[in-house]
Amino acid sequence: MNNDTNKPWALVTGASAGLGAEYSRQLAAKGYRLVLVARREDRLNELAGELRDSFDAGSLIITADLSRPNASEMIVQRLEAEGIGVEYLVNNAGYGVPGNFHVPDWQTHADFIQVMMTAVCELTWRLLPGMQQRQRGFVVNMASVAGLVEPVAGHTLYGASKSFLINFSKSLALENRYKGVKVTALCPGFTYSEFNDVSGTREMISNLPDYF
């Protein structure tokens, strides 16, 4: 970790690739130290080295599987043990479950709900009091244009989870309007990342016109 105590801390989930890694780079460029959270430790170590070399940004790596019910609590316990107060939280971890709703087993859906909604709410709930006490904080919930448009068959819970994040973010922003904490839902459209491989949409995305 970097010993520059003047730099605030940001925490990014799903930091090992895609939007999470890029968000980490952007925050490091703005002077933040990073708490990098994901399942793949090797990827996190690689990113931490890049942030150090490119931006002189220190990092704390926490390997965690957010589908585990105790993951958010474990993350915050580690932060408390390290004496880290998070100023900027990016709830980015996510994926898609392809196919019709009745095809995957229930545990697959339960894990999805845990990662996409429950973990977002719990991690925010656990870190929000510190932001309010310091009267400064930022919460970014990675939603999607899928939460704003008409739903389609397949990926049944994905758009629903993103609609949830949008409305959750709106309400939380109103609650914290005068407490120094800003909350937003980021709604990207089609993005070329590893998400497409996990969700089974790589072929479809690769066939989109360049202007997407």
Salt bridges, closest charged atoms under 4 A:
GLU22 OE1 - ARG25 NH1 3.19
GLU50 OE2 - ARG25 NE 2.58
ASP53 OD1 - ARG52 NE 3.56
ASP65 OD2 - ARG68 NE 3.99
GLU82 OE2 - ARG78 NE 3.36
GLU87 OE2 - ARG136 NE 3.13
GLU122 OE2 - ARG126 NE 2.85
GLU194 OE1 - ARG40 NH2 3.01
GLU194 OE2 - ARG43 NH2 2.96
ASP197 OD1 - ARG202 NE 2.92
